[in-house]
Amino acid sequence: MLTLFQDIRYGIRVLVKSPGFTLIAVFSLAIGIAANTSIFSVVYAVLLRPLPFAEPSQLVVVTGGYHLIKTSSESPADFLATENETTSFESLAAYDPEGSVNLTEGGEPERILTTRVSANFFPVLGVNPMLGRNFLAEEGKVGGDRVVVLSHGLWQRRFNSNRNVIGTIVKLNSQSFSVIGVMPQGFEFPQYDGKAEMWMPLIWNDELMAKEGIFIDVIGRLKTGVTLERAQLEMNTITQRVQQEASYKVDPISLTLLSREFSKHVGPALWILLGAVGFVLLIGCANVAGLLLERTASRQKEFGVRSAVGASRGRLVRQLLTESILLATLGGGAGVLLSWLSLNALVSISPVQIPQIHTIEINRAVLLFTLGVSLFTGVVFGLAPALQFSKPDLNDLLKEGGKSRHAGRSRLRQLLIISEIAIALVLLVGATLMLKTFRNLMSLEKGFDSSGVLTLEISPPELKYKDRQQQAEFYQRIIESIRNVPGVLSVGGANHIPLASKQGRMILRLYVEGRQPANTLQGSGDYRVISPDYFRAMGMTLLKGRDFGNQDDQKSQRVVIVNEAVARMLFPGEDPIGKRLLIGNAKAKPGEIIGIVADIRNWGLTEPPAPEFYLSYQQAAPPFLGLAVRTQGDPRQFTADVRRAIWAVDSDQPLYNVMTMEQALRDSISKQRFSMLMLVIFAAVAFILATIGIYGIASYSVTQRTHEIGVRMALGAKRRDVVEMIARQGIILIAIGITTGLAGAFALTRVLASLLYAVKPTDPAVFAGAAFLLALVALVACYIPARRATKVDPMVALRYG
């Protein structure tokens, strides 16, 4: 320990004596370590940290079972059958995540996201309310008490953290509910359109037990000692039995760990980014290794003296490693500071699909990771120079002015240049692929004009607006009130606003009247209910026929507008106008096709336009409505006016999912944008660090050959010959680095395939362009010191060394 402290004190003195070297080395390491710390903090929060439930490794998601149109959820009847037969689970719990209610007391009207759960839902997760109690079994039956459990955030925001909130009566959708519990801080359970802020009992009524159209999600806790594989075998047996007894198709029941289910959409991208920042750190290590080679070479006489007076090779290696680890520790500390300062920015640009994004922090696990990375990098970039110079040639070094020239040192510098070029090229290719993907997404034809449009959603309570006629009249009054706001150009409503709507997707069967056989499934399409002027508000194109009008009400003939995809699917080579469609089943009331509208990308830019049909909301009023408000100027400035216009019709009506269409467009590609930004930043940093590193190593190499260059020039060599000699060696190293990098990029960029759109992972143009750019910059970095060396006076060069 005494000699270790001596090494540390001596190492600190050495670093202080060379502040320029120390600052450059610490800066190079800090950038790489900061990037690794930031991305690892995301990876840890989303993928590695155990879920905040009791024994989370025993929690699984149960998917499959009955389906009418493909779904990942079980039907209520199949859930009960599974629950009664399984022996692998301690218990199964059901929940319906697609809920929301209007809260109209204690402040402004607010739309609250809800999840309806079975009575054992919280016990299965192993979480109890912070205040109050869990649900009772009788509260999940028809006629049971109407009760709710609040999230910690809602309790703080809406109820001022009142610890006496238990028993409080709240108005939800014009009905009274009693608060029975408050969940602890940090408890979240992802649902379809966000995080639930309120939980209600799942009522097992006749509607829920029906065999069509109602689906629920299921989670379970495995018994101690039961593996996922064993439970899956049991579920396969149950599926086979249900299929034999059922008259409908039964999907296989599959089990997935809850932790994997949470992160399945973002996990691959995060692992890719963590690998990318690892490459950035490797380039930083290569730079510092090059600096240490130069600096350690200048200390050879010191090492010779220490070796002559009895220092062993191990002691010299330990001294040099101590100095490199000190550098890495300083770089790690600076990296943590940079990461902490940039964490909020990282969270703000993270995709909306990342679960638990707001729990990302620089915690103990992240600090331990950073410490480990710092120590590892200190050894990595310090070991080669330590081994290279820890066994000096005493006869050579102790001579006055003597220098030791090792071929191994030159080979190590060459290896560093090759490595930096190869790693930088891999990152540059990946970033270019993501840039091309983002450009392709932004240039896609959306089918609507997203500029100048404000979107929002409303959902009138059924007790207040009891039938479709009343709901349609309410929507009409709302639209008219908004239309009168100064600066509003047009207003339209739909049950699904493209990209912005968070409501569930509904697909219905379509039949063409008069076709034989009449009950044959002709196709299916997305269900859309819209108001007149919706196409104008959304900037959509009506290709043929007419739009809906006020005359298309419940007293008139049912009318339908279809998109191009439906026209191609059901009426190839025909004019659909005037034809009649039966929607849902072959015995439904027919609707006459009055128009054809252009295809749009409703569910995301990466999804092709789907078959869609449109009904008038006066003939089929939906229980909720999204509004598109086209404005003059920035639509965000109209939010307050639109809110007042809605409250002028109904002061208890909350607005939710308020955003511009441009924001919805950005959110729809947030995953690709985040990956692109991160890879571009990492590639840019790697490119700059690699260029600086190549220039530094090349400059030092030329400096070491100053005497040789002087001899050549004294013997008649021209400056061009000297430049060509040095450049030729640089070109060889660059060619090897580019070749290695292309091979690595060809192998590694295939993992980007899930993030790319309309781009091949092996796009030749991207590979060629990245290789050319990096080769050009590397050549310039080698050329500058070579040209500078030719300007040295030959007589001075001959005396060099």
PAFIFI-484424 format. One line per 2 residues: for each residue x, y, z of C-alpha. Coordinates in Angstrom, 3 decimals. Example, Ala and Ser with C-alpha at 12.3 -4.5 7.8 and 13.67 -1.06 7.14 Angstrom:
BEGIN
12.300:-4.500:7.800 | 13.670:-1.060:7.140
END
This chain:
BEGIN
0.000:0.000:0.000 | 2.900:2.357:0.735
4.354:1.905:-2.735 | 0.859:2.257:-4.245
0.413:5.622:-2.527 | 3.854:6.620:-3.749
2.854:5.702:-7.317 | -0.352:7.733:-7.007
1.454:10.815:-5.619 | 4.118:10.582:-8.307
1.484:10.072:-11.000 | -0.396:13.176:-9.860
2.822:15.246:-9.995 | 3.571:13.962:-13.506
0.066:14.860:-14.740 | 0.213:18.306:-13.143
3.546:19.003:-14.840 | 1.928:18.366:-18.247
-1.386:20.256:-18.059 | -1.872:20.391:-21.823
-1.507:16.651:-22.232 | -3.696:15.993:-19.187
-6.528:18.263:-20.350 | -6.588:16.799:-23.871
-6.546:13.231:-22.581 | -9.240:13.892:-19.950
-11.419:15.668:-22.531 | -11.161:12.772:-25.013
-12.102:10.264:-22.333 | -14.834:12.446:-20.793
-16.760:12.626:-24.074 | -16.746:8.854:-24.529
-17.524:8.094:-20.881 | -20.300:10.721:-20.762
-21.975:9.195:-23.810 | -21.712:5.702:-22.314
-23.030:6.857:-18.943 | -26.028:8.632:-20.501
-27.090:5.737:-22.696 | -26.485:3.192:-19.950
-28.719:5.216:-17.607 | -31.516:4.742:-20.162
-30.718:1.053:-20.698 | -30.648:0.408:-16.970
-33.935:2.218:-16.263 | -35.787:0.560:-19.146
-34.177:-2.860:-19.592 | -32.082:-3.864:-16.584
-33.642:-2.423:-13.450 | -36.080:-4.887:-11.866
-39.711:-3.842:-12.181 | -41.074:-2.254:-8.986
-43.164:-5.311:-8.147 | -42.637:-8.207:-5.735
-40.529:-10.981:-7.342 | -40.861:-9.470:-10.853
-39.153:-12.487:-12.453 | -42.292:-14.541:-11.700
-44.661:-12.157:-13.499 | -45.715:-13.080:-17.036
-48.058:-11.712:-19.673 | -50.588:-14.195:-21.051
-51.573:-13.566:-24.672 | -53.602:-15.487:-27.226
-56.863:-17.339:-26.907 | -60.036:-16.328:-28.716
-59.980:-13.827:-31.556 | -62.517:-12.425:-33.999
-60.043:-10.254:-35.836 | -56.419:-10.788:-34.815
-55.766:-9.607:-31.281 | -53.169:-10.257:-28.597
-55.679:-10.415:-25.758 | -57.858:-13.154:-24.347
-61.628:-13.148:-24.208 | -63.202:-13.052:-20.734
-64.583:-16.588:-21.003 | -61.228:-18.031:-22.037
-59.531:-16.153:-19.216 | -61.840:-17.728:-16.641
-61.357:-21.177:-18.156 | -57.593:-20.752:-18.068
-57.645:-19.453:-14.501 | -59.665:-22.435:-13.296
-57.480:-25.069:-14.996 | -53.915:-23.897:-14.602
-51.641:-25.327:-11.918 | -48.527:-23.351:-12.872
-49.735:-20.016:-11.540 | -50.357:-18.785:-8.049
-53.044:-16.600:-9.610 | -54.041:-14.848:-12.818
-55.353:-11.288:-13.008 | -57.271:-9.572:-15.783
-57.329:-5.929:-16.789 | -58.854:-3.758:-19.500
-56.358:-0.997:-20.345 | -58.407:1.020:-22.829
-60.317:3.239:-20.420 | -60.777:6.899:-19.602
-63.303:8.966:-17.654 | -64.233:12.617:-17.232
-63.358:13.994:-13.799 | -65.468:17.106:-13.232
-64.896:18.058:-9.582 | -62.123:19.821:-7.731
-60.898:21.979:-10.607 | -61.063:22.153:-14.381
-62.694:19.197:-16.162 | -60.029:16.585:-16.864
-59.864:13.364:-18.826 | -58.342:10.652:-16.621
-56.796:7.488:-18.053 | -58.170:4.440:-16.277
-57.578:0.706:-16.148 | -60.301:-1.696:-15.045
-58.818:-4.587:-13.107 | -59.901:-7.804:-11.429
-59.967:-7.788:-7.622 | -56.658:-9.679:-7.370
-54.760:-7.421:-9.785 | -52.656:-5.551:-7.215
-51.973:-8.697:-5.119 | -50.693:-10.498:-8.245
-48.245:-7.639:-8.812 | -47.333:-7.727:-5.137
-48.092:-4.034:-4.576 | -50.449:-2.626:-1.963
-51.977:0.858:-1.831 | -50.052:3.455:0.145
-53.360:4.605:1.626 | -56.573:2.630:1.902
-57.132:-0.874:0.569 | -57.350:-3.133:-2.487
-60.538:-3.977:-4.349 | -62.918:-6.598:-2.935
-64.281:-9.501:-4.993 | -67.902:-8.284:-4.595
-66.946:-4.897:-6.087 | -66.287:-6.691:-9.369
-69.865:-7.945:-9.635 | -72.902:-6.295:-11.206
-74.458:-3.953:-8.643 | -71.278:-3.720:-6.559
-70.115:-0.457:-5.029 | -68.572:2.054:-7.430
-65.027:2.542:-6.108 | -61.676:3.777:-7.433
-57.992:3.662:-6.516 | -55.917:6.764:-7.336
-52.366:6.998:-8.627 | -49.892:8.868:-6.443
-49.530:11.598:-9.077 | -53.272:12.187:-9.375
-53.577:12.223:-5.571 | -50.929:14.931:-5.378
-52.150:16.993:-8.328 | -55.893:16.842:-7.934
-56.362:16.141:-4.219 | -53.448:18.183:-2.798
-51.867:15.096:-1.167 | -54.763:14.919:1.305
-54.164:11.843:3.490 | -57.860:11.892:4.438
-58.902:11.323:0.832 | -60.182:7.797:1.597
-63.980:7.871:1.384 | -64.080:11.007:-0.759
-66.824:10.983:-3.407 | -65.740:11.979:-6.922
-67.807:12.548:-10.059 | -66.672:10.422:-12.996
-68.752:10.527:-16.189 | -71.555:12.103:-14.122
-71.542:9.155:-11.682 | -70.422:9.111:-8.045
-67.454:6.944:-7.061 | -65.800:6.468:-3.667
-62.005:6.662:-3.297 | -60.782:3.544:-1.460
-57.023:3.732:-2.012 | -53.938:5.601:-3.247
-51.071:3.713:-4.882 | -47.460:4.347:-3.771
-45.210:6.792:-5.580 | -43.548:5.336:-8.662
-46.186:2.670:-9.280 | -47.065:2.598:-12.967
-48.665:0.002:-15.129 | -48.473:0.672:-18.891
-51.739:0.634:-20.751 | -52.886:1.187:-24.317
-52.744:4.974:-24.446 | -50.489:5.945:-21.571
-50.086:5.409:-17.856 | -53.231:4.848:-15.825
-53.997:7.440:-13.147 | -57.015:5.625:-11.757
-58.054:1.989:-11.343 | -61.616:0.640:-11.232
-63.092:-2.847:-10.720 | -63.505:-4.982:-13.833
-67.209:-5.893:-13.810 | -67.921:-9.462:-14.956
-71.302:-8.716:-16.550 | -73.090:-10.386:-19.464
-71.537:-8.010:-21.979 | -68.008:-8.781:-20.849
-68.729:-12.504:-20.901 | -70.032:-12.337:-24.473
-68.102:-14.368:-27.003 | -67.534:-11.551:-29.492
-65.867:-8.184:-29.476 | -64.766:-7.802:-25.848
-61.135:-8.540:-24.983 | -59.042:-8.238:-21.867
-55.352:-8.517:-21.013 | -54.041:-11.082:-18.554
-51.011:-11.210:-16.275 | -50.031:-14.034:-13.946
-47.614:-14.921:-11.181 | -45.835:-18.234:-11.563
-45.621:-20.515:-8.574 | -42.236:-20.749:-6.899
-40.036:-23.194:-8.795 | -42.231:-23.249:-11.924
-40.348:-22.266:-15.070 | -41.759:-20.325:-17.968
-41.263:-23.343:-20.216 | -43.281:-25.642:-17.954
-46.117:-23.126:-17.713 | -46.087:-22.772:-21.506
-46.516:-26.530:-21.954 | -49.540:-26.436:-19.677
-51.042:-23.544:-21.643 | -50.571:-25.496:-24.881
-52.618:-28.341:-23.385 | -55.394:-25.964:-22.314
-55.451:-24.369:-25.776 | -55.911:-27.745:-27.444
-58.831:-28.609:-25.149 | -60.553:-25.218:-25.700
-60.128:-25.561:-29.465 | -61.832:-28.983:-29.450
-64.865:-27.591:-27.609 | -65.065:-24.175:-29.309
-66.845:-23.241:-32.506 | -64.436:-20.363:-33.075
-60.723:-20.220:-33.857 | -58.434:-20.301:-30.829
-54.972:-18.758:-31.057 | -52.197:-20.506:-29.132
-51.720:-19.038:-25.662 | -48.203:-17.687:-25.212
-46.373:-16.549:-22.107 | -43.875:-13.669:-21.978
-41.998:-12.277:-19.022 | -43.564:-8.971:-18.027
-40.183:-7.218:-18.111 | -39.652:-8.261:-21.739
-43.165:-7.241:-22.710 | -42.595:-3.740:-21.334
-39.447:-3.114:-23.355 | -39.897:-5.213:-26.497
-40.454:-2.193:-28.766 | -37.419:-0.182:-27.638
-34.960:-2.814:-26.398 | -33.169:-3.498:-29.716
-32.653:0.210:-30.424 | -31.227:0.857:-26.952
-28.772:-2.045:-27.196 | -27.644:-0.742:-30.589
-27.022:2.721:-29.140 | -25.100:1.269:-26.193
-22.866:-0.580:-28.644 | -22.400:2.622:-30.673
-21.238:4.658:-27.670 | -18.850:1.849:-26.847
-17.213:2.507:-30.226 | -16.939:6.218:-29.406
-15.147:5.347:-26.178 | -12.773:3.009:-28.040
-11.750:5.867:-30.326 | -11.186:8.054:-27.272
-9.015:5.309:-25.790 | -7.039:5.043:-29.038
-6.413:8.797:-28.961 | -5.177:8.711:-25.379
-3.060:5.633:-26.152 | -1.408:7.582:-28.968
-0.757:10.529:-26.652 | 0.699:8.199:-24.014
2.997:6.606:-26.602 | 4.433:10.007:-27.470
4.685:11.134:-23.862 | 6.105:7.854:-22.558
8.690:7.797:-25.350 | 10.021:11.131:-24.100
10.490:9.578:-20.625 | 12.680:6.666:-21.727
15.766:8.112:-20.059 | 13.813:8.402:-16.787
12.847:4.746:-17.017 | 16.445:3.804:-17.768
17.690:5.591:-14.668 | 14.981:4.001:-12.473
15.741:0.573:-13.922 | 19.486:1.101:-13.351
18.949:1.853:-9.675 | 16.906:-1.302:-9.151
13.316:-0.694:-10.287 | 11.785:-3.902:-11.621
9.772:-4.075:-14.814 | 6.638:-4.786:-12.782
7.177:-1.606:-10.763 | 7.518:0.466:-13.956
4.404:-1.126:-15.444 | 2.495:-0.402:-12.242
3.630:3.227:-12.259 | 2.515:3.749:-15.846
-0.802:1.966:-15.269 | -1.383:4.080:-12.167
-0.953:7.236:-14.263 | -3.302:5.957:-16.970
-5.940:4.950:-14.406 | -5.656:8.396:-12.810
-6.328:9.891:-16.231 | -9.294:7.565:-16.750
-10.682:8.414:-13.304 | -10.486:12.132:-14.067
-12.154:11.442:-17.418 | -14.849:9.386:-15.657
-15.581:12.188:-13.189 | -15.830:14.740:-15.986
-17.960:12.284:-17.975 | -20.435:11.847:-15.111
-20.727:15.632:-14.812 | -21.350:16.001:-18.556
-23.894:13.176:-18.476 | -25.729:14.703:-15.495
-25.878:18.082:-17.255 | -27.233:16.531:-20.456
-29.701:14.087:-18.864 | -32.754:16.358:-19.136
-32.009:16.994:-22.799 | -31.696:13.247:-23.387
-35.068:12.591:-21.731 | -36.736:15.387:-23.724
-35.730:13.896:-27.085 | -36.385:10.282:-26.099
-39.184:8.544:-27.994 | -42.632:8.505:-26.434
-42.642:4.685:-26.611 | -39.899:4.314:-23.970
-41.510:3.038:-20.758 | -40.487:4.554:-17.402
-38.647:7.341:-19.234 | -39.047:9.759:-16.333
-37.309:7.368:-13.919 | -33.981:7.754:-15.751
-31.322:9.091:-13.383 | -27.655:8.911:-12.479
-28.059:6.415:-9.648 | -25.707:4.037:-7.830
-25.863:1.370:-10.551 | -25.001:3.931:-13.229
-22.115:5.309:-11.135 | -20.753:1.789:-10.609
-20.982:1.213:-14.363 | -19.083:4.462:-14.993
-16.431:3.522:-12.449 | -16.005:0.130:-14.087
-15.777:1.685:-17.551 | -13.224:4.237:-16.317
-10.982:1.597:-14.724 | -11.279:-0.666:-17.757
-10.395:2.115:-20.201 | -7.481:3.159:-17.997
-6.028:-0.325:-18.289 | -6.869:-0.626:-22.015
-5.128:2.537:-23.204 | -2.349:2.369:-20.626
-1.272:-1.258:-20.911 | 0.342:-1.111:-24.360
2.607:1.907:-23.627 | 3.443:0.414:-20.206
4.565:-2.895:-21.696 | 6.310:-1.111:-24.578
8.560:1.071:-22.436 | 8.883:-0.839:-19.154
11.963:-2.790:-20.327 | 14.394:-0.135:-21.547
17.791:-0.800:-23.191 | 20.084:0.668:-20.522
23.192:0.861:-22.737 | 21.297:2.920:-25.276
19.162:5.064:-22.961 | 21.905:6.080:-20.525
24.045:7.496:-23.321 | 23.893:11.261:-23.460
21.269:12.112:-25.998 | 20.735:8.478:-26.796
17.323:7.347:-28.107 | 15.808:3.966:-28.415
13.836:3.304:-31.545 | 11.511:0.333:-31.390
9.836:-1.079:-34.476 | 7.089:-2.289:-32.183
6.219:1.293:-31.263 | 5.711:2.188:-34.920
3.525:-0.886:-35.451 | 1.408:0.094:-32.453
0.861:3.608:-33.861 | -0.145:2.091:-37.174
-2.598:-0.232:-35.430 | -4.156:2.749:-33.620
-4.695:4.624:-36.892 | -6.279:1.564:-38.527
-8.532:1.000:-35.514 | -9.736:4.606:-35.359
-10.560:4.671:-39.075 | -12.403:1.332:-38.928
-14.495:2.216:-35.855 | -15.333:5.701:-37.132
-16.433:4.236:-40.465 | -18.834:1.775:-38.794
-20.504:4.620:-36.884 | -20.545:6.876:-39.937
-22.281:4.216:-42.044 | -24.865:3.567:-39.312
-25.603:7.270:-38.892 | -25.949:7.753:-42.653
-28.385:4.841:-42.890 | -30.535:6.418:-40.150
-30.359:9.837:-41.835 | -31.531:8.270:-45.070
-34.342:6.492:-43.195 | -35.471:9.756:-41.602
-35.381:11.519:-44.957 | -37.462:8.743:-46.515
-40.036:8.983:-43.723 | -40.335:12.744:-43.971
-40.710:12.631:-47.752 | -43.515:10.064:-47.661
-46.887:11.107:-49.029 | -49.075:11.231:-45.923
-52.317:11.939:-47.752 | -53.134:14.957:-45.560
-51.721:18.403:-44.790 | -50.370:18.486:-41.238
-49.448:22.180:-41.156 | -51.656:24.594:-39.218
-53.859:21.910:-37.596 | -54.679:21.607:-33.894
-56.081:18.263:-32.752 | -57.849:17.238:-29.549
-60.331:14.653:-28.313 | -63.594:14.842:-26.372
-65.763:12.121:-24.865 | -69.243:13.069:-23.594
-70.536:10.960:-20.670 | -73.248:8.493:-21.647
-75.466:9.440:-18.699 | -75.592:13.019:-19.925
-75.894:12.250:-23.653 | -77.778:8.970:-23.593
-78.262:8.111:-27.248 | -76.522:8.648:-30.563
-78.886:11.429:-31.566 | -78.003:13.468:-28.478
-74.290:12.739:-28.982 | -74.458:13.836:-32.633
-76.241:17.064:-31.660 | -73.620:17.707:-28.975
-70.770:17.224:-31.472 | -72.507:19.551:-33.935
-72.822:22.320:-31.314 | -69.166:21.888:-30.371
-68.022:22.141:-34.004 | -70.172:25.199:-34.654
-68.836:26.908:-31.520 | -65.208:26.285:-32.541
-65.917:27.384:-36.125 | -66.919:30.818:-34.778
-63.487:31.372:-33.175 | -61.652:34.143:-35.114
-58.801:32.681:-37.159 | -60.311:29.202:-37.447
-60.578:28.194:-41.111 | -62.366:24.874:-40.772
-63.271:22.236:-38.193 | -63.844:18.536:-38.637
-64.443:15.609:-36.322 | -63.579:11.910:-36.526
-63.423:8.986:-34.156 | -59.773:8.564:-35.218
-57.529:11.532:-36.038 | -54.552:10.343:-38.146
-51.419:9.735:-36.066 | -52.809:11.754:-33.127
-55.654:9.547:-31.937 | -54.903:7.262:-28.993
-58.159:5.325:-29.210 | -58.194:1.659:-30.184
-58.341:0.554:-33.800 | -61.580:-0.955:-35.098
-61.741:-3.115:-38.225 | -65.051:-4.317:-39.653
-66.013:-6.715:-42.403 | -67.257:-5.310:-45.673
-69.748:-6.967:-48.053 | -70.891:-5.739:-51.436
-74.658:-5.866:-51.832 | -75.858:-8.190:-54.548
-72.739:-10.256:-54.821 | -73.123:-14.020:-54.588
-72.840:-15.703:-52.249 | -74.095:-12.861:-50.075
-72.459:-14.079:-46.864 | -68.946:-14.458:-48.292
-66.362:-12.212:-46.664 | -65.338:-9.701:-49.333
-62.782:-7.793:-47.274 | -62.428:-5.575:-44.236
-61.552:-1.977:-43.518 | -60.821:0.500:-40.755
-63.969:2.023:-39.307 | -64.155:5.832:-39.551
-66.981:8.136:-38.422 | -66.531:11.764:-39.464
-68.330:15.077:-39.661 | -68.929:17.180:-42.761
-65.891:19.348:-43.581 | -63.501:16.848:-41.952
-61.618:16.246:-45.203 | -61.117:19.998:-45.647
-59.908:20.450:-42.082 | -57.395:17.622:-42.485
-56.280:18.707:-45.948 | -57.366:15.407:-47.513
-58.320:15.015:-51.171 | -61.812:13.945:-52.238
-61.087:12.249:-55.565 | -64.613:11.591:-56.739
-68.192:12.057:-55.635 | -69.275:14.315:-52.781
-68.600:14.910:-49.087 | -71.072:14.308:-46.271
-73.577:17.069:-45.628 | -76.013:18.045:-42.890
-78.720:16.267:-44.860 | -76.990:12.915:-44.194
-78.713:12.280:-40.874 | -80.497:9.339:-39.281
-83.649:9.999:-41.320 | -81.911:9.762:-44.665
-80.370:6.919:-46.662 | -77.147:5.616:-45.049
-74.161:6.810:-47.070 | -70.507:5.739:-47.156
-67.261:7.226:-48.443 | -64.411:4.804:-49.172
-60.722:5.325:-49.739 | -58.733:4.193:-52.762
-57.615:0.989:-51.025 | -61.219:-0.162:-50.498
-62.086:0.776:-54.082 | -59.185:-1.321:-55.385
-59.997:-4.210:-53.061 | -63.752:-4.465:-53.682
-64.242:-2.806:-57.061 | -61.200:-3.446:-59.263
-61.747:-1.797:-62.625 | -65.221:-0.532:-61.551
-66.699:2.773:-60.468 | -67.770:2.348:-56.802
-70.017:5.423:-56.785 | -73.621:4.317:-56.300
-72.690:0.810:-55.164 | -73.920:-0.322:-51.736
-71.885:-1.771:-48.859 | -72.998:-3.886:-45.909
-70.782:-3.168:-42.918 | -70.088:-5.625:-40.126
-72.185:-8.540:-41.414 | -74.126:-9.588:-44.486
-77.459:-8.634:-42.881 | -76.493:-5.063:-41.933
-78.278:-2.013:-43.262 | -76.663:-1.156:-46.623
-74.917:2.171:-47.216 | -74.555:3.851:-50.605
-71.050:4.858:-51.665 | -71.128:8.601:-52.452
-67.407:9.401:-52.671 | -63.822:8.210:-52.918
-61.091:9.855:-50.842 | -57.334:9.569:-51.268
-55.443:7.070:-49.131 | -53.755:8.394:-45.989
-51.314:6.955:-43.466 | -53.499:6.834:-40.368
-51.498:4.611:-38.016 | -47.950:5.728:-38.650
-45.652:6.735:-41.485 | -44.038:3.309:-41.585
-47.393:1.584:-42.130 | -48.860:1.558:-45.644
-52.341:3.049:-46.133 | -55.004:0.596:-45.009
-58.482:0.046:-46.495 | -60.801:2.575:-44.783
-64.411:3.589:-45.044 | -66.141:6.658:-43.641
-69.631:7.085:-42.174 | -71.421:10.298:-41.253
-71.342:10.972:-37.507 | -74.976:12.057:-37.741
-75.848:8.516:-38.785 | -73.433:6.646:-36.472
-72.288:8.940:-33.670 | -69.188:7.537:-31.895
-68.808:7.603:-28.082 | -65.734:9.833:-28.483
-64.656:12.308:-31.130 | -61.330:13.717:-32.243
-61.390:17.252:-33.590 | -59.132:18.729:-36.270
-59.057:22.538:-36.211 | -57.319:24.227:-39.166
-56.162:27.717:-38.236 | -54.452:30.793:-39.594
-50.955:30.874:-38.115 | -49.593:28.798:-35.252
-52.357:26.404:-34.110 | -50.919:26.275:-30.565
-52.051:29.865:-30.040 | -55.676:28.790:-30.506
-55.710:26.212:-27.691 | -57.226:28.543:-25.079
-59.855:29.892:-27.504 | -60.879:26.380:-28.559
-61.149:25.307:-24.901 | -63.429:28.282:-24.136
-65.549:27.508:-27.195 | -66.090:23.917:-25.983
-66.854:25.005:-22.423 | -69.390:27.475:-23.774
-71.357:24.408:-24.907 | -70.629:22.195:-21.868
-68.554:23.522:-18.973 | -67.969:19.962:-17.680
-66.421:18.667:-20.918 | -62.639:18.077:-20.646
-60.240:18.261:-23.574 | -57.458:15.688:-23.851
-54.667:14.660:-26.213 | -54.349:18.302:-27.252
-51.521:18.661:-29.779 | -50.739:19.954:-33.236
-50.651:17.584:-36.173 | -46.979:18.469:-36.602
-46.356:17.262:-33.052 | -48.315:14.073:-33.743
-46.204:13.573:-36.870 | -42.992:13.976:-34.872
-44.216:11.585:-32.177 | -45.085:8.943:-34.763
-41.435:8.750:-35.850 | -39.886:9.572:-32.467
-38.182:6.169:-32.252 | -36.434:6.611:-35.594
-35.658:10.282:-34.840 | -34.104:9.423:-31.468
-31.955:6.653:-32.940 | -30.930:8.926:-35.810
-29.985:11.832:-33.518 | -27.983:9.616:-31.198
-26.121:7.836:-33.998 | -25.421:11.106:-35.821
-24.066:12.666:-32.624 | -21.940:9.603:-31.853
-20.689:9.400:-35.440 | -19.825:13.122:-35.461
-17.927:12.821:-32.184 | -16.161:9.679:-33.406
-15.319:11.386:-36.715 | -13.808:14.412:-34.968
-11.910:12.341:-32.411 | -10.621:9.998:-35.104
-9.463:12.923:-37.267 | -7.653:14.528:-34.340
-6.146:11.187:-33.364 | -4.952:10.398:-36.885
-3.460:13.865:-37.230 | -1.732:13.616:-33.840
-0.234:10.181:-34.486 | 0.822:11.122:-38.026
2.359:14.366:-36.794 | 4.347:12.587:-34.105
5.472:9.910:-36.566 | 6.740:12.568:-38.967
8.502:14.376:-36.118 | 10.299:11.156:-35.160
11.528:10.857:-38.762 | 12.815:14.426:-39.014
16.437:13.249:-39.081 | 15.685:10.725:-41.837
13.869:13.399:-43.851 | 16.869:15.732:-43.484
19.212:13.058:-44.796 | 16.993:12.366:-47.795
16.694:16.058:-48.660 | 20.441:16.611:-48.203
21.024:13.807:-50.683 | 18.798:15.504:-53.248
15.277:14.309:-52.524 | 12.638:16.818:-53.552
9.843:17.967:-51.278 | 7.299:16.203:-53.472
9.206:12.936:-53.062 | 9.166:13.275:-49.275
5.440:14.074:-49.238 | 4.712:11.111:-51.514
6.798:8.808:-49.308 | 4.925:9.769:-46.147
1.528:9.959:-47.880 | 2.065:6.506:-49.408
2.479:4.989:-45.979 | -0.595:6.880:-44.787
-2.617:5.688:-47.771 | -1.762:2.063:-46.986
-2.920:2.449:-43.396 | -6.077:4.296:-44.493
-6.859:1.591:-47.051 | -6.486:-1.130:-44.429
-8.652:0.854:-41.988 | -11.345:1.519:-44.602
-11.397:-2.143:-45.661 | -11.658:-3.309:-42.059
-14.341:-0.717:-41.331 | -16.409:-1.697:-44.376
-16.292:-5.353:-43.335 | -17.314:-4.424:-39.798
-20.087:-2.140:-41.023 | -21.376:-4.831:-43.377
-21.639:-7.240:-40.439 | -22.879:-4.863:-37.738
-25.323:-2.591:-39.569 | -27.635:-5.547:-40.143
-28.784:-5.098:-36.551 | -30.176:-1.723:-37.659
-32.659:-3.395:-39.994 | -35.569:-3.029:-37.542
-35.010:0.750:-37.389 | -34.621:1.359:-41.118
-37.311:2.287:-43.622 | -36.907:1.904:-47.384
-33.134:1.530:-46.876 | -31.048:-1.629:-47.112
-28.574:-2.192:-44.243 | -25.949:-2.792:-46.945
-26.823:0.195:-49.151 | -23.792:0.508:-51.533
-24.161:4.287:-51.911 | -24.047:4.792:-48.146
-21.001:2.550:-47.729 | -19.155:4.197:-50.620
-19.987:7.744:-49.533 | -18.956:7.181:-45.917
-15.716:5.470:-46.962 | -14.846:8.277:-49.395
-15.500:11.027:-46.832 | -13.488:9.351:-44.110
-10.625:8.495:-46.477 | -10.485:12.091:-47.713
-10.339:13.558:-44.218 | -7.780:10.961:-43.082
-5.580:11.790:-46.086 | -5.701:15.480:-45.238
-4.831:14.657:-41.616 | -1.758:12.752:-42.853
-0.827:15.269:-45.562 | -0.611:18.346:-43.319
2.219:17.101:-41.057 | 4.001:15.571:-44.083
4.006:18.906:-45.915 | 5.124:20.738:-42.793
8.071:18.365:-42.421 | 9.391:19.251:-45.912
9.746:22.908:-44.892 | 12.405:22.090:-42.281
15.941:23.230:-43.167 | 17.976:20.093:-44.086
20.918:21.248:-41.914 | 18.597:21.614:-38.908
17.038:18.241:-39.669 | 20.492:16.580:-39.832
21.279:17.896:-36.366 | 17.865:16.664:-35.025
18.150:14.147:-32.248
END
